[in-house]
């Protein structure tokens, strides 16, 4: 994931936040998604959210995270940056990497379809009520 480019709804560049398991990015990359985690992109951990948002804006990337606080704390920046985000809702505040992978692998094709059909819907929440339920995908406002 090097170089700048505009957001592409049919093959989006994805950046997985540290609030999710980095192994999820590696697994999704193995099946063809253009995805990296924070450490792969920045070469370090602990990168601040505004820097992540800037990078996503400059590189046409979607920020995938599980941090509701970031969504609220950086609302203005998210609205002005024009980036897309995917908030993975973790029921009870925790989720295994296996569950994160299950939810994202199910949700990503539907998200890509949504970005193509409704480009003005930039922010989404994905979640699952339990380990067997089909993950839900819904547009949200930031």
Secondary structure as UniProt FT lines:
FT   STRAND          13..16
FT   TURN            18..19
FT   HELIX           22..30
FT   TURN            31..32
FT   STRAND          34..37
FT   HELIX           38..42
FT   HELIX           49..59
FT   STRAND          61..65
FT   HELIX           68..73
FT   HELIX           75..81
FT   STRAND          84..88
FT   HELIX           91..93
FT   HELIX           97..117
FT   TURN            119..120
FT   STRAND          123..127
FT   TURN            131..132
FT   STRAND          136..139
//
